[in-house]
Amino acid sequence: MQVSHQLALRAAELVDGDEVVRLTRALVRLPSHVPGPGEGEVVAYLRGYLEERGFRVALQEVSPGRLNLIADLGEGPEGLILEGHTDVVTPGDPAAWSRPPFSAERVDGRIYGRGTADMKGGLAAAIVAAQAVSEALGTPKRTLRLAILVDEEGMMTGAKAFVAAGHARGFAGAIICEPEENEVCLWQRGALRVRVTFRGKMAHGAMPYAGINPIPAAARFVVAAGEVQTRLQSAGAHPHLGLPYVTPTVAQASAGDGQMNVIPERAVVALDVRTIPGLPHDRVREALEAALREALRAAPGVEADLEIVDDRPATETPRDAEVVSACTRALALLGEPVRFGGVPGATDGTILWDRAGVPIVTIGPGERTIPHQANEYVEERALVASARIYAAASVLMLERP
């Protein structure tokens, strides 16, 4: 057996499974949703945790009160990034949960709570794995960087700031520790966030002829957006990501506090567009702009603006990338199945891939469909398996010839 394989197995053996579970629960008990308390307590906790264990730790201010945490082992080039985020989505209505959302209760081999799968479990697995790598290698000859970032659930400002500051420069790959059932995910859907603002003229509801109602134009555009989706889907599905989607997520129009006898002067429609590799975003935008022009033809006097609020491309990592080889070899060494898959949404890895040119693999513990739901959970067995995979893959990346 190659020396690097022996070291990879040694690092996996050194993973403290009890500590992965303990750290996951500790992080879940620190609420970090936005809007809400934010990520500050989690960042402060992990800063102390990592400094105590000998990591070189730095903080990067992304915006007031929101800090990226960067922790390194080794100093050589062409290393590996293990990436996770500290924010979670709102727990929603606590009454919808069978257990308090920040209690991190253990039941039948599962940990329950907001962020267990998405993605404090994956983050804890990466941190404990990095510690095992340190114990197995001492000082690695290439840098292992923990990128613990804010705002993934929002506009990914943490990842954007991380890349803009050059913190991803010179790395040979990144493992994104999101909940993907420990599949080797080489593809991610792209995302376009689109806002269309319609402007009319306010008037009394009893005299609609005195105003210009933007609502019918907005409604026609929503219907036309569905037709755009049908045309985009006619090209067929991606084998790992399925079909592209154009989904209306916001429709707003009212005067004052929802006055029912007033024609509003403004209406807003927002779309969440999910794309697949091979579907250019320029093509999607052109199709939506054409749909908007068609909707306005039947609405004299209404004006509208279409704005792309965020643009995240679909990603595809070649199977011959070193980080892919490291992950598949790690799985094989550990006796875990090698399954390839795709990420249904965008992740911070999108930014690393698109803006820094870093090859990415998304792999981590948790059922793919459980994030953002009430009664979110993660399997303890999957947590420990992920940590062992991260440890072995890290060694194979850091110790490669």
C-alpha positions as CSV (number, residue, x, y, z in Angstrom):
1,M,0.0,0.0,0.0
2,Q,1.3,3.5,-0.9
3,V,2.5,5.6,2.0
4,S,-0.1,8.3,1.3
5,H,-2.8,5.6,1.5
6,Q,-1.5,4.4,4.9
7,L,-1.4,8.0,6.2
8,A,-4.9,8.6,4.8
9,L,-6.2,5.6,6.7
10,R,-4.4,6.7,9.8
11,A,-6.0,10.1,9.7
12,A,-9.4,8.5,9.3
13,E,-8.8,6.3,12.3
14,L,-7.8,9.3,14.4
15,V,-11.2,11.0,13.8
16,D,-12.9,11.2,17.2
17,G,-16.5,10.3,16.4
18,D,-17.7,11.3,19.9
19,E,-16.2,14.8,19.3
20,V,-17.9,15.1,15.9
21,V,-21.2,14.5,17.6
22,R,-20.4,16.8,20.6
23,L,-19.2,19.7,18.4
24,T,-22.3,19.4,16.1
25,R,-24.6,19.7,19.1
26,A,-22.6,22.6,20.6
27,L,-22.9,24.5,17.3
28,V,-26.6,23.8,16.8
29,R,-27.3,25.2,20.3
30,L,-25.9,28.5,19.2
31,P,-28.7,30.0,17.1
32,S,-27.2,31.8,14.0
33,H,-30.1,32.6,11.7
34,V,-30.3,35.8,9.8
35,P,-32.3,38.0,10.4
36,G,-31.9,37.1,14.0
37,P,-28.8,36.6,16.2
38,G,-26.4,36.1,13.3
39,E,-23.2,34.1,13.2
40,G,-21.2,35.9,15.8
41,E,-21.5,33.4,18.7
42,V,-20.6,30.5,16.4
43,V,-17.6,32.3,15.1
44,A,-16.4,33.2,18.5
45,Y,-16.8,29.7,19.8
46,L,-14.9,28.1,16.9
47,R,-12.2,30.7,17.0
48,G,-11.3,29.6,20.5
49,Y,-11.8,26.0,19.7
50,L,-9.4,26.1,16.8
51,E,-6.7,28.3,18.4
52,E,-6.6,25.8,21.3
53,R,-5.8,23.1,18.9
54,G,-3.0,24.8,17.2
55,F,-4.6,26.2,14.0
56,R,-3.5,29.6,12.6
57,V,-6.7,31.5,12.8
58,A,-7.7,34.8,11.1
59,L,-10.9,36.7,10.9
60,Q,-12.2,38.6,7.9
61,E,-14.9,41.2,8.3
62,V,-17.5,40.8,5.6
63,S,-19.9,43.4,6.9
64,P,-20.5,44.9,10.4
65,G,-20.9,42.0,12.8
66,R,-20.4,39.3,10.2
67,L,-17.0,37.6,10.2
68,N,-15.5,34.9,8.1
69,L,-13.2,32.5,10.1
70,I,-10.1,31.1,8.3
71,A,-8.0,28.5,10.0
72,D,-4.9,26.9,8.5
73,L,-2.5,23.9,8.9
74,G,0.7,23.9,6.9
75,E,2.0,26.6,4.6
76,G,2.7,25.1,1.2
77,P,1.0,25.9,-2.1
78,E,-1.6,23.8,-4.1
79,G,-3.4,22.7,-0.9
80,L,-7.0,22.0,-0.1
81,I,-9.9,24.0,1.3
82,L,-12.6,22.5,3.5
83,E,-15.5,24.9,3.4
84,G,-18.6,25.3,5.5
85,H,-20.9,28.1,6.6
86,T,-22.0,29.3,10.0
87,D,-25.4,30.8,9.2
88,V,-28.7,28.8,9.1
89,V,-32.2,29.6,8.0
90,T,-34.9,30.7,10.4
91,P,-36.5,27.8,12.4
92,G,-39.9,29.1,11.5
93,D,-42.8,28.4,13.8
94,P,-41.4,26.5,16.9
95,A,-44.8,24.8,17.2
96,A,-44.1,22.9,14.0
97,W,-41.1,21.2,15.6
98,S,-41.5,18.0,17.7
99,R,-38.4,19.1,19.6
100,P,-37.0,22.6,20.3
101,P,-35.1,23.7,17.2
102,F,-32.0,24.6,19.1
103,S,-31.9,21.8,21.6
104,A,-29.8,19.4,19.5
105,E,-31.5,16.4,21.1
106,R,-30.2,13.0,20.3
107,V,-32.8,10.4,19.5
108,D,-32.2,6.9,18.0
109,G,-28.9,7.8,16.4
110,R,-30.0,11.2,15.1
111,I,-29.4,14.8,16.2
112,Y,-32.4,17.1,15.7
113,G,-32.3,20.9,15.3
114,R,-32.0,23.8,13.0
115,G,-28.7,23.5,11.2
116,T,-27.9,19.9,12.1
117,A,-27.7,18.9,8.4
118,D,-27.4,22.4,6.8
119,M,-24.7,22.5,7.8
120,K,-23.3,22.6,11.3
121,G,-22.9,18.8,11.1
122,G,-20.8,19.0,8.0
123,L,-18.8,21.9,9.5
124,A,-18.1,20.0,12.7
125,A,-17.1,17.0,10.7
126,A,-14.6,19.1,8.7
127,I,-13.1,20.6,11.8
128,V,-12.6,17.3,13.6
129,A,-11.2,15.8,10.4
130,A,-8.7,18.6,10.1
131,Q,-7.6,17.9,13.7
132,A,-7.1,14.3,12.8
133,V,-5.0,15.3,9.8
134,S,-2.8,17.4,12.1
135,E,-2.3,14.4,14.4
136,A,-1.5,12.1,11.4
137,L,0.8,14.4,9.5
138,G,2.1,16.9,12.0
139,T,2.7,19.9,9.7
140,P,1.5,19.0,6.2
141,K,3.6,20.1,3.2
142,R,0.6,21.8,1.7
143,T,-1.9,24.1,3.3
144,L,-5.1,22.7,4.6
145,R,-7.5,25.7,5.0
146,L,-10.8,25.7,6.9
147,A,-13.0,28.3,5.3
148,I,-15.8,28.9,7.8
149,L,-17.9,31.5,6.0
150,V,-21.0,33.7,6.7
151,D,-24.1,34.4,4.6
152,E,-24.3,31.3,2.5
153,E,-28.1,31.3,3.0
154,G,-28.3,34.9,1.8
155,M,-26.3,36.5,-1.0
156,M,-23.1,34.5,-0.3
157,T,-21.3,37.7,0.7
158,G,-18.9,35.6,2.9
159,A,-17.7,33.5,0.0
160,K,-17.5,36.5,-2.3
161,A,-15.4,38.4,0.2
162,F,-13.2,35.4,0.8
163,V,-12.4,35.0,-2.9
164,A,-12.1,38.8,-3.5
165,A,-9.4,39.0,-0.8
166,G,-7.4,36.2,-2.5
167,H,-8.0,33.6,0.2
168,A,-8.8,30.9,-2.4
169,R,-5.8,31.7,-4.6
170,G,-3.3,28.9,-5.2
171,F,-5.5,26.0,-3.9
172,A,-5.8,22.9,-5.9
173,G,-9.3,22.1,-4.8
174,A,-12.1,22.6,-2.3
175,I,-14.4,20.2,-0.5
176,I,-17.8,21.8,0.2
177,C,-19.2,20.0,3.3
178,E,-22.9,20.4,2.5
179,P,-25.6,17.7,3.1
180,E,-25.4,15.5,0.0
181,E,-25.8,12.0,1.5
182,N,-22.0,11.6,1.2
183,E,-22.3,11.4,-2.6
184,V,-19.4,12.8,-4.7
185,C,-21.3,15.8,-6.2
186,L,-19.6,17.2,-9.3
187,W,-22.5,19.3,-10.6
188,Q,-24.5,22.1,-9.1
189,R,-27.5,23.9,-10.4
190,G,-27.0,27.6,-11.2
191,A,-29.3,30.3,-9.8
192,L,-30.7,33.6,-11.1
193,R,-32.7,35.8,-8.7
194,V,-34.9,38.0,-10.8
195,R,-37.0,41.0,-9.7
196,V,-39.5,42.7,-12.0
197,T,-41.0,46.0,-10.8
198,F,-44.2,47.1,-12.6
199,R,-45.3,50.8,-12.3
200,G,-48.8,52.1,-12.9
201,K,-50.9,54.9,-11.5
202,M,-52.8,54.9,-8.2
203,A,-56.6,55.5,-8.4
204,H,-59.8,54.8,-6.6
205,G,-61.0,51.2,-7.0
206,A,-64.5,52.5,-7.9
207,M,-62.9,54.4,-10.8
208,P,-60.3,52.1,-12.4
209,Y,-60.4,54.2,-15.6
210,A,-58.7,57.0,-13.7
211,G,-55.6,54.9,-12.9
212,I,-53.3,52.4,-14.5
213,N,-53.4,49.0,-12.7
214,P,-50.0,47.2,-12.8
215,I,-51.4,43.9,-11.4
216,P,-52.8,42.4,-14.7
217,A,-49.4,43.0,-16.4
218,A,-47.6,41.3,-13.4
219,A,-50.1,38.4,-13.6
220,R,-49.5,38.0,-17.4
221,F,-45.7,38.0,-16.8
222,V,-46.0,35.2,-14.2
223,V,-48.0,33.1,-16.8
224,A,-45.4,34.0,-19.5
225,A,-42.6,33.0,-17.1
226,G,-44.2,29.5,-16.9
227,E,-44.1,29.3,-20.6
228,V,-40.4,30.2,-20.6
229,Q,-39.9,27.3,-18.1
230,T,-41.6,24.9,-20.5
231,R,-39.4,26.0,-23.4
232,L,-36.2,25.6,-21.3
233,Q,-37.2,22.2,-20.1
234,S,-37.9,21.0,-23.6
235,A,-34.1,20.6,-24.1
236,G,-34.2,17.8,-21.6
237,A,-33.0,17.0,-18.1
238,H,-29.5,16.8,-16.8
239,P,-28.7,13.2,-15.6
240,H,-27.8,14.4,-12.1
241,L,-29.6,17.7,-11.7
242,G,-32.9,17.2,-13.5
243,L,-34.7,20.0,-15.2
244,P,-34.3,23.8,-15.0
245,Y,-37.0,25.7,-13.3
246,V,-38.4,29.2,-13.4
247,T,-40.3,29.6,-10.1
248,P,-42.3,32.7,-9.0
249,T,-41.5,33.3,-5.3
250,V,-42.8,36.8,-4.6
251,A,-45.9,38.6,-5.9
252,Q,-46.7,41.9,-4.1
253,A,-49.1,44.7,-5.0
254,S,-51.1,46.9,-2.6
255,A,-51.7,50.5,-1.6
256,G,-51.1,51.5,1.9
257,D,-51.7,48.7,4.4
258,G,-53.5,46.4,1.9
259,Q,-56.3,48.8,1.1
260,M,-58.8,46.9,-1.0
261,N,-60.4,50.0,-2.6
262,V,-57.2,51.5,-4.1
263,I,-55.5,50.6,-7.3
264,P,-51.8,50.3,-6.4
265,E,-49.2,52.3,-8.3
266,R,-46.6,49.5,-8.1
267,A,-46.4,45.7,-8.3
268,V,-43.4,43.4,-7.8
269,V,-42.8,39.8,-9.0
270,A,-39.6,37.9,-8.1
271,L,-38.4,34.7,-9.7
272,D,-36.0,32.0,-8.5
273,V,-34.5,30.5,-11.6
274,R,-32.5,27.3,-11.3
275,T,-30.4,26.3,-14.3
276,I,-28.3,23.3,-15.4
277,P,-24.9,23.1,-17.1
278,G,-25.2,23.9,-20.8
279,L,-28.0,26.5,-20.3
280,P,-26.5,30.0,-20.7
281,H,-27.9,32.6,-18.3
282,D,-27.9,35.2,-21.1
283,R,-30.4,33.0,-22.9
284,V,-32.6,32.8,-19.8
285,R,-32.5,36.5,-19.3
286,E,-33.4,37.2,-23.0
287,A,-36.3,34.8,-22.7
288,L,-37.6,36.6,-19.6
289,E,-37.2,40.0,-21.1
290,A,-39.2,38.9,-24.2
291,A,-41.9,37.5,-21.9
292,L,-42.0,40.9,-20.1
293,R,-42.4,42.8,-23.4
294,E,-45.2,40.5,-24.3
295,A,-47.0,41.1,-21.0
296,L,-46.7,44.9,-21.3
297,R,-48.2,44.9,-24.8
298,A,-51.5,44.1,-23.3
299,A,-51.2,46.7,-20.5
300,P,-51.0,50.2,-22.0
301,G,-49.4,52.7,-19.7
302,V,-47.7,50.2,-17.4
303,E,-43.9,50.4,-17.3
304,A,-41.6,47.7,-15.9
305,D,-37.9,47.0,-15.1
306,L,-36.3,43.6,-15.0
307,E,-33.4,43.3,-12.6
308,I,-31.0,40.4,-12.0
309,V,-30.4,40.5,-8.3
310,D,-27.9,37.6,-8.2
311,D,-26.4,35.4,-10.8
312,R,-24.7,32.1,-9.9
313,P,-23.7,29.9,-12.7
314,A,-24.2,26.1,-12.8
315,T,-20.9,24.3,-12.1
316,E,-19.3,21.1,-13.4
317,T,-16.1,19.7,-12.0
318,P,-14.1,17.3,-14.3
319,R,-13.8,13.7,-13.0
320,D,-10.0,13.9,-13.5
321,A,-9.6,16.8,-11.1
322,E,-7.2,16.0,-8.2
323,V,-9.9,16.8,-5.6
324,V,-12.3,14.3,-7.2
325,S,-9.6,11.6,-7.2
326,A,-8.9,12.3,-3.6
327,C,-12.5,11.9,-2.6
328,T,-13.2,8.8,-4.6
329,R,-9.9,7.1,-3.4
330,A,-10.8,8.1,0.2
331,L,-14.2,6.4,-0.1
332,A,-12.7,3.3,-1.6
333,L,-10.0,3.1,1.1
334,L,-12.7,3.4,3.8
335,G,-15.0,0.8,2.2
336,E,-17.7,3.4,1.5
337,P,-19.6,3.3,-1.8
338,V,-18.5,5.8,-4.5
339,R,-21.7,7.4,-5.7
340,F,-21.7,10.5,-8.0
341,G,-24.4,13.1,-7.7
342,G,-25.5,16.6,-8.2
343,V,-26.4,19.5,-5.9
344,P,-30.0,20.8,-6.4
345,G,-29.1,24.3,-5.3
346,A,-26.1,26.6,-5.4
347,T,-23.5,26.6,-2.6
348,D,-20.5,28.7,-1.6
349,G,-18.6,26.3,-3.8
350,T,-20.3,28.1,-6.8
351,I,-18.3,31.2,-5.9
352,L,-15.0,29.3,-5.4
353,W,-15.5,27.6,-8.8
354,D,-16.7,30.6,-10.7
355,R,-14.6,33.5,-9.3
356,A,-11.5,31.7,-8.1
357,G,-11.3,28.8,-10.6
358,V,-11.0,26.3,-7.7
359,P,-12.2,22.7,-8.6
360,I,-14.9,21.7,-6.1
361,V,-16.5,18.5,-4.8
362,T,-19.6,18.8,-2.7
363,I,-20.0,15.9,-0.2
364,G,-21.3,15.8,3.3
365,P,-23.7,14.3,5.9
366,G,-27.4,14.6,5.8
367,E,-30.4,13.8,3.6
368,R,-30.5,16.1,0.6
369,T,-34.1,17.1,1.1
370,I,-34.1,17.8,4.9
371,P,-32.5,21.3,5.0
372,H,-34.8,24.2,5.8
373,Q,-37.6,21.9,7.1
374,A,-39.0,21.7,10.6
375,N,-37.6,18.7,12.5
376,E,-34.3,18.9,10.6
377,Y,-31.9,16.2,11.7
378,V,-28.6,14.5,10.8
379,E,-27.6,10.8,11.3
380,E,-24.7,10.5,13.7
381,R,-23.3,7.6,11.6
382,A,-23.2,9.8,8.5
383,L,-21.5,12.6,10.5
384,V,-18.7,10.3,11.6
385,A,-18.4,8.8,8.1
386,S,-18.1,12.3,6.6
387,A,-15.3,13.3,9.0
388,R,-13.4,10.1,8.1
389,I,-13.8,10.8,4.4
390,Y,-12.7,14.4,4.8
391,A,-9.6,13.3,6.8
392,A,-8.5,10.7,4.3
393,A,-9.2,12.9,1.3
394,S,-7.3,15.8,2.8
395,V,-4.2,13.6,3.4
396,L,-4.4,12.3,-0.2
397,M,-4.5,15.9,-1.5
398,L,-1.8,17.3,0.8
399,E,0.6,14.4,0.4
400,R,0.2,13.8,-3.3
401,P,3.5,13.8,-5.3
